[in-house]
Amino acid sequence: MKLATPQFEAPQDATARRDIPPVVCYPPDALAPPDLGKLSGIRQTAVPCDEMTISPRDAACIDVPAGCFFRIVSVEGAQVGDLNLWSKTDLTERFYSGKTRALHGTHLSTGDRMWSSFPNLRPMATITADTLDWYGFDDFGGSVHDVIGTRCDPYTGRLLSGKDYHNCCHSNLTRALAKHCDLPLQIAETHVHDVLNVFMCTGFTRDTGQYFMKASPVRPGDYLEFHAEIDLIVGLSACPGGDCSHEHSSDAAACFPLLVQVFDPGDKARALHEPALVSLYDRSHGTD
């Protein structure tokens, strides 16, 4: 017997409660903004030094030294990518999408930073150029480069479809990190984390608040560029959803490769670069 859903009447002061204005949880005013003018000047001296091509429905990793720049480029067709970042010297320091979202909002663009996990909580990379910055937010509430979606994964796929699919972004990144760092697959999987959905156009439906995706506005030649604040391992998956206009976690969508390029500003510029300090919190958690 199915139980009836309880129905509750709105209280007399419902409108007054709804009309209370919101407060930003983590106002970023106290954060020192990146010096984009300085970074732009350094970028002018940088030359290509490394690159990797991500095959459709696959992933790969590349090392990016602190002070260098890296660029994710659309090269053949509309394609989104799932980005993970790790500290080159400590895989447990990795991109923290939730805190980045709290500090910068649901979608990232030029001047926003990708912050690392506790206990370090420091900038790992700063976005320095975004050819899709013009998109803003559309009439559906959608925008690009989100930090709200997690990554397509085989566990949710199995839950919803009853089938196994091995080329979702979680599995792609797991294989890529295992290969790059010569780790057992199960160990590598513990380091794969929530992503920056590069080029993906997403938002929340206004009626039900559900996470949605729509066709990405990315076109060949578009790119998102970053400045590496610490020595990084950069992992990128070319999502099986292609431009994410239809579905992911399957082979149904048309998919294209993505290119990652690394640019070196030279020994002098890298030597002058000062990686951000880790959090100064004493980690006593009130026990002293």
C-alpha positions in Angstrom: 0.0 0.0 0.0 1.5 3.4 -1.1 1.5 6.0 1.7 0.0 9.4 0.8 2.4 12.3 0.7 1.7 14.7 3.5 0.4 18.1 2.3 1.1 21.2 4.4 -0.5 24.6 4.1 1.8 27.6 3.8 2.0 29.7 7.0 0.6 33.2 7.1 4.0 34.7 7.0 5.2 32.6 4.0 5.7 35.6 1.7 7.7 37.4 4.4 10.0 34.4 4.8 10.5 34.1 1.1 11.3 37.8 0.7 14.3 37.7 3.1 17.2 38.7 0.9 20.1 36.3 0.5 23.6 36.6 1.8 26.7 35.4 -0.1 28.2 32.6 2.1 31.8 33.2 1.2 32.3 36.8 -0.1 35.7 36.7 -1.9 36.5 40.4 -1.2 39.3 39.3 1.2 41.0 37.3 -1.5 43.9 39.0 -3.3 42.9 39.0 -6.9 45.4 37.6 -9.5 47.5 40.1 -11.3 46.2 39.3 -14.8 48.2 42.2 -16.3 51.4 40.7 -15.0 50.4 37.2 -16.1 49.6 38.5 -19.5 53.0 40.0 -19.8 54.7 36.8 -18.8 52.5 34.9 -21.2 53.9 36.9 -24.1 57.3 35.3 -23.5 56.0 31.8 -23.2 56.8 29.3 -25.9 55.2 25.8 -26.6 57.1 23.1 -24.8 54.7 20.1 -24.5 51.3 18.9 -25.6 49.0 15.9 -25.6 45.9 15.0 -27.6 43.0 13.4 -25.8 41.3 10.8 -27.9 37.5 10.8 -27.9 36.0 8.9 -24.9 39.5 8.6 -23.3 41.7 10.6 -21.0 45.4 11.4 -20.4 47.6 13.2 -18.0 50.5 15.7 -18.5 52.9 17.4 -16.1 52.8 21.2 -15.9 55.5 22.9 -13.9 54.7 25.9 -11.6 54.8 29.2 -13.5 54.0 27.6 -16.9 50.7 28.0 -18.7 48.4 25.3 -20.1 45.6 25.6 -22.6 42.7 23.2 -23.4 41.7 23.6 -27.0 38.8 22.4 -29.1 40.3 21.1 -32.3 37.8 19.2 -34.5 34.3 19.6 -33.2 32.1 20.6 -30.2 33.5 18.6 -27.3 33.5 19.0 -23.5 36.2 17.8 -21.2 36.4 16.8 -17.5 39.4 18.3 -15.8 41.3 17.0 -12.7 44.3 18.7 -11.1 46.8 17.1 -8.6 49.9 18.4 -7.0 52.8 16.8 -8.7 54.5 16.1 -5.3 51.4 14.9 -3.4 48.3 13.4 -5.0 46.3 14.0 -1.9 46.4 17.7 -2.7 43.9 17.9 -5.5 41.3 20.3 -7.0 38.4 21.1 -4.6 35.5 21.9 -6.9 33.1 22.5 -4.0 35.1 25.2 -2.3 36.0 26.7 -5.7 32.3 26.9 -6.4 31.7 28.5 -3.0 34.3 31.2 -3.6 33.8 31.9 -7.3 30.3 30.7 -8.3 28.9 27.8 -10.3 30.8 28.6 -13.5 34.4 29.8 -13.9 36.1 32.1 -16.3 39.0 34.5 -16.5 40.4 35.6 -13.2 38.9 32.7 -11.2 41.2 30.2 -9.5 41.0 26.5 -8.9 41.6 25.8 -5.2 43.1 22.7 -3.6 41.7 20.4 -1.0 42.1 20.6 2.8 44.4 21.1 4.6 46.2 23.1 1.9 43.4 25.2 0.4 45.5 27.2 -2.0 45.3 28.2 -5.6 46.4 25.4 -8.0 45.7 27.2 -11.2 44.4 30.6 -12.3 42.2 31.0 -15.5 44.0 33.6 -17.7 42.0 33.4 -20.9 38.6 32.1 -22.0 37.3 32.4 -25.6 33.8 31.5 -24.4 33.6 34.3 -21.8 31.1 36.1 -24.1 28.4 33.4 -23.4 27.6 34.6 -19.9 24.3 33.1 -18.7 21.6 32.3 -21.2 17.8 32.5 -20.8 17.7 29.0 -19.3 20.2 29.9 -16.6 23.0 27.9 -18.4 26.6 28.9 -18.6 29.9 27.2 -19.4 32.9 25.7 -17.4 30.9 24.5 -14.4 31.9 23.3 -11.0 28.5 21.9 -10.1 28.5 18.5 -12.0 30.6 15.8 -10.6 31.7 13.7 -13.6 30.0 10.9 -15.5 30.8 7.6 -13.8 30.2 3.9 -14.1 28.5 3.6 -10.7 25.7 6.1 -11.5 25.5 4.6 -14.9 24.9 1.2 -13.5 22.4 2.5 -11.0 20.3 4.2 -13.7 20.7 1.8 -16.6 21.6 -1.6 -15.1 24.6 -1.8 -17.5 28.3 -1.3 -17.2 30.0 1.4 -19.3 33.8 1.8 -19.0 34.5 5.0 -21.0 32.9 7.5 -18.8 35.0 10.4 -17.4 35.6 8.8 -14.0 36.9 5.6 -15.5 38.9 7.5 -18.2 40.6 9.6 -15.5 41.3 6.6 -13.3 43.1 4.8 -16.2 45.0 7.9 -17.2 46.3 8.6 -13.6 47.2 5.0 -13.1 49.2 5.0 -16.2 50.8 8.4 -15.6 51.9 7.6 -12.1 52.3 3.8 -12.4 49.7 3.1 -9.8 47.3 0.2 -9.3 44.0 1.0 -10.8 42.1 0.8 -7.5 44.7 3.2 -5.8 44.5 5.7 -8.7 40.7 5.7 -8.5 40.8 7.0 -4.9 42.5 10.2 -6.2 40.0 10.9 -9.0 37.8 13.8 -7.9 35.0 16.2 -8.9 35.9 18.1 -12.0 35.9 21.4 -13.8 33.6 20.7 -16.7 35.5 22.5 -19.4 33.3 23.8 -22.3 30.2 22.1 -20.9 27.0 24.3 -20.8 25.0 23.6 -17.7 22.6 25.0 -15.0 19.7 24.2 -12.8 16.1 24.0 -14.0 14.0 26.7 -12.5 11.0 24.5 -11.7 12.6 21.5 -10.1 16.2 22.7 -9.5 17.7 19.7 -11.4 21.1 19.8 -12.9 20.8 20.1 -16.7 23.1 20.1 -19.7 22.7 21.5 -23.2 24.7 21.8 -26.4 28.0 23.4 -25.7 28.8 26.6 -27.6 32.4 25.5 -28.1 33.8 25.4 -31.6 37.2 24.4 -33.0 39.7 27.0 -32.1 38.1 27.9 -28.7 40.2 27.4 -25.7 40.5 27.8 -21.9 43.9 28.8 -20.6 45.4 28.5 -17.1 48.5 29.6 -15.2 49.9 26.8 -13.0 50.4 28.1 -9.5 52.1 24.9 -8.3 53.7 21.9 -10.0 50.7 20.1 -11.4 49.6 16.8 -12.9 46.8 17.8 -15.3 44.3 15.1 -16.2 41.6 15.6 -18.9 38.9 13.3 -20.2 37.1 13.9 -23.5 33.6 13.2 -22.3 31.6 10.4 -24.1 28.8 12.9 -24.1 30.5 14.9 -26.9 28.9 18.4 -26.8 26.5 17.1 -24.1 23.4 18.0 -26.1 21.8 14.5 -25.7 23.3 12.0 -23.3 26.6 10.8 -21.8 27.9 7.5 -20.4 27.3 5.8 -23.8 28.7 5.6 -27.3 25.7 7.4 -28.7 27.1 11.0 -29.1 29.5 12.2 -31.7 32.8 12.8 -29.9 36.0 14.6 -30.8 39.6 14.9 -29.5 40.8 17.7 -27.2 44.3 19.2 -27.2 46.3 20.3 -24.2 49.2 22.6 -24.8 51.9 23.7 -22.3 53.7 27.0 -22.6 57.0 27.7 -20.8 57.8 31.4 -20.1 61.5 30.6 -19.5 63.8 29.7 -16.7 63.9 33.3 -15.3 60.1 33.7 -15.1 59.6 30.3 -13.6 62.4 31.0 -11.0 60.6 34.3 -10.0 57.2 32.5 -9.6 56.3 32.0 -6.0 53.8 29.2 -5.4 50.9 30.1 -3.1 51.4 29.2 0.5 49.3 26.4 2.1 46.6 27.4 4.6 48.0 28.9 7.8 45.3 27.3 9.9 47.1 25.4 12.8 45.0 22.3 12.4 44.4 22.0 16.1 40.6 21.9 15.6 40.0 23.4 19.1 41.9 20.7 21.0 44.7 22.9 22.4 
